[in-house]
Amino acid sequence: MADNSLSKFHSLDNLHLIISGRHNIEKAPRICVICTASYDLGILHGVWVNMAQDIECIYGKINDMLTKSPARHAVEWSILAFEGFESILLDKYEDIEQIRQKAIFLVTYGKWSVKVLEYFDNDISLAEEAMVNHYQGKFSDELDFAMNLFNEKCGVVLPEHARPYIDYESFKNGIFSNDYFSIKADSETFIFSTMRE
């Protein structure tokens, strides 16, 4: 797995390339791509690339970096570091398109959506399907959602004095056993309807 710590590169002369790239951190997730031929020579030559953009732009940045490499005939590269991906770990040879899709997903839905990716074992297609077609909203907890759903189905908002007569807890347990699931992030609960095959 790629390590987003730079401590093991302190002995390299060109560490300033990496450090200077971290002063103005972009909001979009990005990766630091390095020329492996230069690295083998003890020279750290690379570029930070915003991953929430067109694939052509991403490869354009990488190819431009290789063209300017101090190593002759530089064609190979790897991922040295990354940031803005929350808890997602990237391998140094991770597929660029997969990284790009995850970056766009995080930028589109916010950093809490990393929990959705984790829920679906980093399957970006399932996570996207959940967000587009099954997301119900943000609630304080599952019971809060169940109460809102119950009142919505009834077509009325029950007055406070009537609520103790409704077994919201049982209703919640029933709907979350089959029809809905929740994902917790930042002390909040995000509700999704169950995805049927």
SULZIQUI-V160028 format. One record per residue. N is the residue number from 1. SS is DSSP state (@ for helix, = for strand, . for the rest). PSI is psi as a letter, one per 20 degrees, with the letter a starting at -180 (NA if undefined). OMEGA is omega in degrees with one decimal (999 if undefined). Layout:
# SULZIQUI-V160028
N_SS_PSI_OMEGA ; N_SS_PSI_OMEGA
This chain:
# SULZIQUI-V160028
1_._q_176.9 ; 2_._q_179.7 ; 3_._p_-179.2 ; 4_._j_172.0 ; 5_._q_-178.0 ; 6_._j_-171.4 ; 7_@_h_-175.6 ; 8_@_i_-179.8 ; 9_@_j_-176.1 ; 10_._h_-176.4 ; 11_._i_-177.0 ; 12_._p_-175.6 ; 13_._h_-173.2 ; 14_._k_179.2 ; 15_@_h_-179.4 ; 16_@_h_178.8 ; 17_@_g_-179.7 ; 18_@_g_-177.4 ; 19_@_g_-178.5 ; 20_@_h_179.3 ; 21_._i_-177.4 ; 22_._i_-178.1 ; 23_._h_-178.5 ; 24_._n_-175.1 ; 25_._p_178.4 ; 26_._q_178.3 ; 27_._h_-178.5 ; 28_._q_174.8 ; 29_._q_-178.8 ; 30_=_r_179.7 ; 31_=_q_173.3 ; 32_=_o_-179.0 ; 33_=_p_-179.3 ; 34_=_q_174.8 ; 35_=_p_-177.2 ; 36_@_h_178.3 ; 37_@_g_177.2 ; 38_@_g_179.7 ; 39_@_g_179.3 ; 40_@_h_178.2 ; 41_._j_-178.9 ; 42_._j_-179.9 ; 43_._p_-179.4 ; 44_._n_-178.0 ; 45_._p_-177.7 ; 46_=_a_-177.5 ; 47_=_q_172.2 ; 48_=_p_-177.2 ; 49_=_p_172.9 ; 50_=_p_-174.7 ; 51_._i_179.9 ; 52_._l_179.6 ; 53_._r_-178.0 ; 54_._q_-178.5 ; 55_@_h_179.1 ; 56_@_h_178.6 ; 57_@_h_-179.8 ; 58_@_g_179.8 ; 59_@_h_176.0 ; 60_@_g_177.7 ; 61_@_g_-179.0 ; 62_@_g_-179.2 ; 63_@_h_177.6 ; 64_@_h_177.6 ; 65_@_g_-179.8 ; 66_@_h_179.0 ; 67_@_h_-178.1 ; 68_._j_-177.9 ; 69_._q_175.4 ; 70_._i_177.3 ; 71_._q_-179.2 ; 72_._q_176.6 ; 73_._l_-179.7 ; 74_._p_180.0 ; 75_._i_-175.8 ; 76_._q_-179.1 ; 77_=_r_175.9 ; 78_=_r_-179.4 ; 79_=_p_179.2 ; 80_=_g_-175.2 ; 81_=_r_178.7 ; 82_=_q_177.8 ; 83_=_q_179.6 ; 84_._j_-179.3 ; 85_._j_-180.0 ; 86_._c_-176.1 ; 87_._j_-180.0 ; 88_._p_176.5 ; 89_._q_-179.6 ; 90_._p_174.5 ; 91_._q_-177.0 ; 92_._i_176.2 ; 93_._k_-179.3 ; 94_._q_178.6 ; 95_._p_-175.5 ; 96_@_g_-178.9 ; 97_@_h_177.2 ; 98_@_g_178.0 ; 99_@_g_-179.3 ; 100_@_g_-179.8 ; 101_@_g_178.3 ; 102_@_h_179.4 ; 103_@_g_179.6 ; 104_@_h_178.0 ; 105_@_g_-179.1 ; 106_@_g_180.0 ; 107_@_h_-177.6 ; 108_@_g_-171.9 ; 109_@_i_179.7 ; 110_._r_-172.9 ; 111_@_h_177.9 ; 112_@_h_-175.9 ; 113_@_i_174.6 ; 114_@_h_177.9 ; 115_@_h_176.3 ; 116_@_g_176.5 ; 117_@_g_179.2 ; 118_@_g_-179.6 ; 119_@_h_-178.9 ; 120_._k_176.5 ; 121_._l_177.9 ; 122_._k_174.6 ; 123_._o_-172.9 ; 124_@_h_-178.9 ; 125_@_g_177.8 ; 126_@_g_178.9 ; 127_@_g_178.6 ; 128_@_g_177.6 ; 129_@_g_179.6 ; 130_@_g_-178.0 ; 131_@_h_-175.2 ; 132_@_g_-170.3 ; 133_@_i_-173.3 ; 134_._i_-178.4 ; 135_=_p_-177.3 ; 136_=_i_179.3 ; 137_=_a_-177.4 ; 138_=_p_-178.0 ; 139_=_r_-179.4 ; 140_._h_175.5 ; 141_._a_-178.3 ; 142_@_h_179.8 ; 143_@_h_177.2 ; 144_@_g_177.9 ; 145_@_g_-178.1 ; 146_@_g_179.1 ; 147_@_g_178.8 ; 148_@_g_-179.4 ; 149_@_g_179.6 ; 150_@_g_-179.5 ; 151_@_h_178.8 ; 152_@_g_179.6 ; 153_@_h_177.8 ; 154_@_h_-179.7 ; 155_._j_179.0 ; 156_._q_172.2 ; 157_._o_-176.8 ; 158_._p_175.8 ; 159_._q_-176.5 ; 160_@_g_-175.0 ; 161_@_i_-179.0 ; 162_@_i_-173.4 ; 163_@_h_179.0 ; 164_._i_-178.8 ; 165_._i_179.0 ; 166_._p_179.6 ; 167_._m_-179.0 ; 168_@_h_-178.3 ; 169_@_g_178.3 ; 170_@_h_177.3 ; 171_@_g_178.3 ; 172_@_g_-178.8 ; 173_@_h_-179.2 ; 174_@_g_-176.2 ; 175_@_h_-179.6 ; 176_._i_175.0 ; 177_._i_-174.9 ; 178_._h_-168.9 ; 179_._h_-176.1 ; 180_=_q_170.6 ; 181_=_r_-176.5 ; 182_=_q_175.5 ; 183_=_p_-178.2 ; 184_=_p_177.8 ; 185_=_p_176.8 ; 186_._l_177.0 ; 187_._j_177.8 ; 188_=_r_-176.8 ; 189_=_p_-178.8 ; 190_=_p_-171.9 ; 191_=_p_177.5 ; 192_=_q_170.7 ; 193_=_q_-176.4 ; 194_._p_179.8 ; 195_._o_-179.1 ; 196_._q_176.4 ; 197_._NA_999
